[in-house]
Structure formats: structure tokens, C-alpha cells
Amino acid sequence: MISDIVNVIFCLGNCVLLVNLRRMRLEKCWFCSSTVYPGHGIQFVRNDAKIFHFCRSKCHKNFKMKRNPRKVKWTKAYRRLHGKDMTQDSTFEFERKRNRPERYDRNLAENTLKAIKKIDKIRSDRASDHIKNRLKTGKVQRQKEARKQLELGIHLVKAPLALAQDSSLCLPKIKVNVSQAQTEENQPMEE
């Protein structure tokens, strides 16, 4: 897809040269939201003239099967919906699409390049913090399960004689009163 065609005129003595410079636009895959580079992917045009870009045949096939990208686990829509990727951050505003070309200014270009590095650093730091916070709950859960397994299998780790001497290693004994009616109900049936 050609987004902009810029005509440049070069004057070489008495010769005038007209050159077309073309800039290609990077599209987003409709299904998985990944980048579709020029010359790659599949483009589908529906009867109502709506254009769908797909990065690979996998996305195109899932679209034809009428699958919802928010329910397919490997898409960005699913990851954002289920809290696995950041959805709202101030650094995302810098990536918006601009259709109007800007006039070139050297100072502005230098400042922009410096700002891009800072923004990338901030974005990566925030993304790593988001991942750490998301994984923190799983870590606590795994520690609880490991502690429970250790308490249940402490006799495999410590010798029985050491367990008898140190009562802090054993689980506390819980006494449960069972009524006579409950035990009769749980008896197997006789033939």
C-alpha cells in the first residue's frame, strides 16, 4: 500500500528531473494486531468495501472461521482483555497515526529522537513492572502450595524420631466428633 507520494524536483544545469519518492505504510493485522509489512500478508476486501489486513494465513483462516480475536489466546486483544498486557499508559499516545505530513525541522527531529529513547525506556520499565505485579499473585499461591506439601510430607524429609522430639515440625492434631447416625449412612450396602 502506498500512503504518500512525494514529488521532488532536481535541477541539474538545464535539465529538470522529477522523481517520485514513495513511503510505505505499516498496517496492523485485523485479527492479531501485529504489524503487516509491505509486500507481506493478505488483504481481504468485503462487499461493503471494508478492507481487512492479515499478517499471515493463520489469522486469515481464523477470520474466515468467524472466530472472535478476544477469545483466541494468542492474540493481543485476548491478552489485553485478560490483563496480561498493559492497556492504558500515557506512552501509547505517542504512537498514534498522523495522516498530515509535518514540515521538517532539524531541532524538532533531534528532540524527537532523544524523546523516543526516553519513552522506550519508560515503556519497557512500566511493562516489566506490570509483569512483575501480575506474576506476584501466582508466586504467593505456589509458595502456599509448597508449604502445604511440605507439611503433609514432612515425615519424608525428617526422621520419625526427630519429629517425635520436636513437635513444631508436625501439624496440630485436630479431633473431630462424628455422630453415630453419620457412620451408619456411610456403610456399604449388603446384598
N, C-alpha and C positions, 0 to 999 in steps of 0.2 A: 504494500500500500504506500503510495506516495502522499505525504502530508503537505509538503510545501515545495513549490518550485520557485527558485530564485534565479532571476536573470542577472548576469554580471557582464558588463561591457568592458573589454580591454582595448585600449588604444595603443597600437604599435605603429608609430610613424604615421603613414597614410592609410593603414589597414585597421579596420574595426572588427573585433571578434566578439561574438555573442555566445556565451557559454551558459548552459542550464546546470545549476547545481541542485541536486535533489537530496532532500533529507527524508530518511525513512522513519516511520513511526513504530514504536514498540507497542504491540497490542497486549491486552490481558485475555487469558483464556476464560471463556464464559463459565466453564464448569469448575475448574480447579484454581483459578485466579493466578496461575503462573504466567510468566512472560512469554509471549509468542514473538520470536524474532523474525525479521523479514526473510521471506523465502521458506519459512517453516510452517508447519501446522496445516489446518484445514479451515476453510471458510465456508459457512453454510448460510444461504440467504433464503429466508422463509417467504411465503406468498405475500405477506404484508410488508415486504421489503426490509424486515429487521435482519441485521447481519449478526451472526454468531461466529466468533473466532475460537478455535480449539487448538491446543498446543500439540496434541498427538491423537492417534486414533482411539486410544483408551477413553479419553474424555468425550470424543465424538460418539462412540458406541454407547457410553452411559447416557448421553443426552438423547440418543435415539430410543433407548430403552425407557425414557421418561423418568429417570432416577432424579431424586432431589439431592443437589450437592450438599445440603445441610445435614443429610442423613448418611452420606458416604464418608467414612472415617478419614480418608487420606486427603480430603480437600481442605482448603483454608477456611471455607465457610463453616465446616464442621468444627474445626479447631477453635475458631473464634467464638462460635455459639456455645461450646462446652468449656470455655475458659482456659484453653490450652495455649492460645496466643493472645497478645495484647490487642485490645480492640480500640481503646481510646487513649491517645497520647498526643501531646502537643507537637511532637516531632513529625507526625503524619501529615500535618497541614502543609509542610514544605514540599510534599510530593504531588501536590495537585496538578492537574493538566492545565497548561496555559495554551490557548489557541491563538492569542495575539502575539506576534513576534515583538521582542523588545529591541530597542536600539542599542547597539554595542557601546559600552562604556568600560574603559580599561580598569578604572578604580573599582567600579561595581563588580567586574569579573574577578578581580583579585580578592575583594572582600567576600564574594560568594564562595570562591574556592576555599578560603580559610574557614568560612562558616560551615561548609559541607563536612570538613573533617571533625569539627567540634560536634556537629549534630549527629554524625555517625557514632562518635564516641558515647554521647549521651544516650542515643537509642540502644546501643549494644549493652550499656550498663543497666538501663531500665529493663531490657529484655532478660538479662541474666538475673536481676532481682526478681522479676516476675516468675521465672522458672524456679528459683530457689524457694519462693513463698509457696508455689504450687506443689512442690515436692516435699515441703516440710511436714504436711499432714500425713503423707504416706510413710515418712521416716518414723514419726511418732507411733503410727499404727504397727509398723514392723517391729519396733522396739518392744511394744506391749506384747505382741505375739511371741517374740523370742523369750521375754521374761516368763511368760506363762508356760512355754515349752520347757524352759529350764527348771521351773518349779515342779512341773509334772515328772520330769525325767532326772531329778537330782540324784536319785539312787544309782543312776548310771555313771555319774560324774564322781560322787563321793562314796566312800566305803560305808557300809551299813553301821559299822562300829562308830565312825566319826559322826554320822547322823544321829545316833543314839546319844552321844556325848553333847553335841551342840544342837539344841532344839530350835535355834533361829533359822537353820537351813531347811527345816521341814515346814510344810503347810500346816496351819492350825487345824485341829480335828473339829469337825462340825457334827453335832449329834442331831439327828432328825427323828422325830416321833412319827411312827406310822401306825395308823389305826388298823384294827383287825378287819374292818369292812373293806378297806382298800386291798389288803392282801388276798382276800377271798375272790375279789373281782379279777385279779390278775392271774389266777390259777388256770392252767391249761384245761381244756375240756376233755372229759373222759369219753371213750367210745363204748 
